[in-house]
Every structure is written in structure tokens, then in C-alpha cells.
């Protein structure tokens, strides 16, 4: 029994922004725009899985020093009291009875990034090795990754809020350190990896082989 034809094999493309399927074959060096939302139509598997893996690995590399290096210096009377890492900052907030802030920082900077790394790696592996399994569930997982990406810089905003709050109340001074830079880079690379992943691979039979 032959497999059902795919839209891209019939010369049709689906818009990744609004979902409209149009008959618009791309020419070499040319561009085709969606007639509904004017977004650029992209052929499937254009970047391949290698690009997504490269961005994922780079994000993970940046995430290690983001957790090991201090993200801020806390100063009092002009002297550094201590340099706080992400987890150290969570513990400090918890000891100061700032449970809500501690929870926000932990979820935004530890829990969500860890889950995103695992989820994206899961999608990449299953596209290549188990492409016909649980497609709807994996498509929902990818949509969740896209939605979470909009909140990925929440931890950086929390650090900025802490700096403003402490300095406004004249309680001392907080200065950002290298750890926050590595964290921001890991967030940006994770977002790029998620956007580079072609969700149409989930529905394509043998898509992992085509994308290699």
C-alpha cells in the first residue's frame, strides 16, 4: 500500500505563521509570500536537523556557565557581600521569606529551561527514529515550546527588577555579572533552535532521513 502524497511533493506549501496552504513552488533564489499574512513561505526541511542540533548544543554549552558563574554582585556600603549564582539567588530569596520571587526565578531560570532542552531533544530524536509515533502529542509539545519561548527572558527581567528595587530603597547595590550574559545567550540560542525546527517533519513519513 503506497503512502499518501505530501503537500510539498504536490508543489504546495503551508504557511508557518497562519497555516494557509497555497500552491506556490519556490524558484531558486526567489521568494514567495503568503497571500493572507504576507509571511515568507519556506520549503520543508530547508535547514535540516543538523542546524537545530548545533543550536541546541550551543545553548546547552552556554547554560552550564550560566548556572556556575555569579549572575549578580550584592554590595552593601560599597563592599561586595557575596556573588549570587542562579540557585544561590533562589536560596537567598527563600531565606528572606520572598517565596513568590524565589519560585518565579526557579521556574523561569531552572525548571523551564531544563524542560525545554529535554523536550526539544525528544522531538529531534523521535523525528529521526520514531516518526510515526504519537504525532499529535508531539505537535502539541512543539506548540508548547513555541509558547514558552515568549517568556524565556523572564529571569533576566527579574534580575533587572531586583536591581531597581534594591537601589530604589537604598538597601545597597546590585551589579550584574557574567552569569546573566551566558544565561541570556542560552535563552536566545534555545529560541533559535525551536524556531529552526520544522514541525512538518513530525507528520512526514521518513522525514528524519530527508532532513539529514
Order of alpha helices (4+ residues) and beta strands (2+ residues): beta-beta-alpha-beta-beta-alpha-alpha-alpha-alpha-alpha-beta-alpha-alpha
